Amino acid sequence: MLRTITIVSILLAGLASAAEPTTDDHRVIYRATGTFDDYREDISDAILGMGMVISNVSHVGEMLSRTGKDLGAGKAIFNQAEVIEFCHAINSRRAMAADPHNIVFCPFRIAVYSLTEAPEQVYIAFPRLKTNNGGKSQGALDAVEDMLRAIIEEVVD
């Protein structure tokens, strides 16, 4: 019995560390099992560990809960939800040097959230950074996406 539990635990740990994101044209979403607080803290630590400064944390879940009551919304959407905003001087500079209009992508954002119906599932996501400008501009934005993926994968792997 103990051997079976050990094998199942190892398999589940392997599944948890092999987080493959769901990706569409507009967003990249990772799903992990654990607590919101742990993943929220780990994402913040990973950002700070790369030498960046968090400029803002939007408490989206709290805002929706608070305003939902005023709007007559019955069901909460999120168990908890925050959007962490930060900048990376090198990637920001490259993106805006390639196209000054890329300023709309700064600050960079990572959302950490759990849904009310499954609070043990934590989602970590970021918006895709796409431009029709192509060339150097898209290359600079791709580098930002690579950085966002690296931050998240450091935490979910």
N, C-alpha and C positions, 0 to 999 in steps of 0.2 A: 504494500500500500504506500509506504513512504517513498519507494522508488518511483511509483507512478506519479505521485504528487511532485516529486523533484523534476521528472521529465516534463510534465505539463508546465511547471513553473519556468523551466528553461525555454520551452517552446513559446510560451506567452511573452517572455522577456524578449525573445528574438523578434516576435511580431511587433512589439512595441517599438523596438529600435529601428525597424525597417520602415520608417514612415515615408510613404510615397505621397506627394501632394496631389490634390485634385486641381487641375489647371484648366482655365478657359481663357477667352480673349481678354478678360477684365480683371482676373484675380487668381491668386495661388493660395490654396488652403491646405494646411497640414492638420491632421487629427491625431491626438494623443490621449492616452488614458492617464488620469491622475487628478491633481487638484489645480484649480485655476490659480490660486495663490502661488503655488510652486512654479508653475510655468510662467506666470507674470513676473515673478522675481528672477527666474533664470534668464528670461529674455532681456530684462533690464541689465542684469549682470553681464550678459554677453555683449550688449551694446557698449556698456561702460568699459568692459575688458578690451574692446577694440579701440579705446581711446576717444570715444565719442561722448557727447553730452546730450542727455535727454532734455529737450526743450519744453515738452508739454506732455501731459497724460490726460487724455479726454476720458471722462467717466461716463461713457455712452450708456451703459446698462443702468446706472443710477438715474441719469437724466430721463431715459425712457420710462422707467418705473414711476418717477415723480410726475412727469407730464402725462403719462398714460391715465392716471387717476383723474386728472383734470379734463382729459379728452373723452372719458367714458370707456376707455379700452379695458376689457375685462382680464385678459390673459397677459402675463408677463412674457416677453420674448426671450430674454436672457436671464440666466442665473446670475452671471457676472459678465461684464464686458468693458474692456478699456482699449483705447488706441494710444500707442506710444509713438511720439514724434521725436525725431532726432535728425541730425545732419552729419555728414561726413565731408570734411573740407575738400579732399582730393576729388572724390566722385562728384560732388556738387559743382566744383569748379570746372571739371571736364565736361559735364553735361551742359552747363550754361555757356561755356566757351564754344561748344559745338553748335548751340542754338540758344540764344538768350531767352527764348520763350519756354525753354525747359524749366524755367523758374516755377512753373505751376506744379512740378513734381516735388518741390522742396517745401517743407521738410519731408523726409522719408517717413513712412508709417508702417507699423506692424500692429495688427489687432490681435488681442488675446481675449477669447470669450468662451463661455459654456452656455448651453441652452437649458431652459427650465426643465424640459422633459428628460434630459440626460446630463446632469451636472458633472458626472465623472468623465465625460468626454470633453476635452479641451481642444479648441480650434485656435490655430495660430495662422494668420493670413496677412497678405499684403496685396495692394493693387498692382496690376501689370503696368509697366511704364512703356507705353507705345506711342510712336509718332509716325506721321506719314512723311516726315522729312527724310527718313532713311539715313544711309551713310554714317558719318561720324556721330551724328546726333543719336541714332538708334544704338550704335555701338557703345556710346557713353551710358545710355540708359540700361543697356544689357548688363554693363558692369555693375550698375547699382542693383539690378535684380539679382545678380550673382552674389553680391554682398548680403542682401536681405535673405536669400536662401541659406547662405553660410551661417548667418546668425541663428536662424531657426533650426537648421540641421545640427548645429552644435548642441542645441537644447533637446531636440526630440530623438537624436540618435543615441 
